[in-house]
Amino acid sequence: MVSEGYPFAWVRGETHLVVVNPRAEPVEWASEEVEGAELVWGSGVRVWRSELWVDGFGYGILRV
């Protein structure tokens, strides 16, 4: 587990970051795990530098 708050985030296999925001409100999260990440699949997820924005009920799988 990388983030136990919102969004929930964890690294899978040291190559992918999984994020889920089960709340209706959007959330912003900054972490070194996000730096250089590329969205592979998801909905409502935006990445910029080391920051991640996840819309309400958004989710994503990112290559790190």
C-alpha positions as a Python dict, from the first residue, in 0.01 Angstrom:
ca = {
    (1, 'M'): (0, 0, 0),
    (2, 'V'): (142, 335, -105),
    (3, 'S'): (-159, 543, 5),
    (4, 'E'): (-415, 422, 256),
    (5, 'G'): (-622, 739, 230),
    (6, 'Y'): (-798, 864, -81),
    (7, 'P'): (-711, 760, -340),
    (8, 'F'): (-619, 407, -241),
    (9, 'A'): (-293, 332, -419),
    (10, 'W'): (-60, 34, -435),
    (11, 'V'): (229, -85, -647),
    (12, 'R'): (179, -414, -827),
    (13, 'G'): (481, -616, -934),
    (14, 'E'): (711, -314, -902),
    (15, 'T'): (604, -203, -1251),
    (16, 'H'): (249, -70, -1212),
    (17, 'L'): (70, 168, -978),
    (18, 'V'): (-300, 104, -918),
    (19, 'V'): (-520, 390, -792),
    (20, 'V'): (-886, 390, -694),
    (21, 'N'): (-1100, 675, -563),
    (22, 'P'): (-1426, 528, -429),
    (23, 'R'): (-1554, 869, -315),
    (24, 'A'): (-1779, 1099, -517),
    (25, 'E'): (-1540, 1393, -465),
    (26, 'P'): (-1224, 1429, -676),
    (27, 'V'): (-890, 1394, -500),
    (28, 'E'): (-533, 1513, -562),
    (29, 'W'): (-231, 1310, -454),
    (30, 'A'): (141, 1379, -486),
    (31, 'S'): (403, 1105, -443),
    (32, 'E'): (741, 1007, -581),
    (33, 'E'): (580, 686, -715),
    (34, 'V'): (380, 902, -957),
    (35, 'E'): (689, 1074, -1106),
    (36, 'G'): (719, 962, -1468),
    (37, 'A'): (414, 735, -1449),
    (38, 'E'): (212, 673, -1765),
    (39, 'L'): (-161, 594, -1761),
    (40, 'V'): (-219, 253, -1920),
    (41, 'W'): (-588, 209, -1846),
    (42, 'G'): (-850, 387, -1641),
    (43, 'S'): (-1113, 655, -1615),
    (44, 'G'): (-1093, 999, -1457),
    (45, 'V'): (-717, 994, -1388),
    (46, 'R'): (-471, 1266, -1488),
    (47, 'V'): (-97, 1269, -1421),
    (48, 'W'): (137, 1567, -1419),
    (49, 'R'): (493, 1536, -1288),
    (50, 'S'): (459, 1383, -941),
    (51, 'E'): (91, 1475, -901),
    (52, 'L'): (-213, 1266, -968),
    (53, 'W'): (-574, 1382, -994),
    (54, 'V'): (-848, 1123, -966),
    (55, 'D'): (-1213, 1215, -1032),
    (56, 'G'): (-1489, 1085, -810),
    (57, 'F'): (-1522, 710, -866),
    (58, 'G'): (-1210, 727, -1086),
    (59, 'Y'): (-954, 450, -1122),
    (60, 'G'): (-637, 380, -1310),
    (61, 'I'): (-342, 154, -1376),
    (62, 'L'): (-18, 339, -1442),
    (63, 'R'): (317, 211, -1565),
    (64, 'V'): (592, 335, -1334),
}
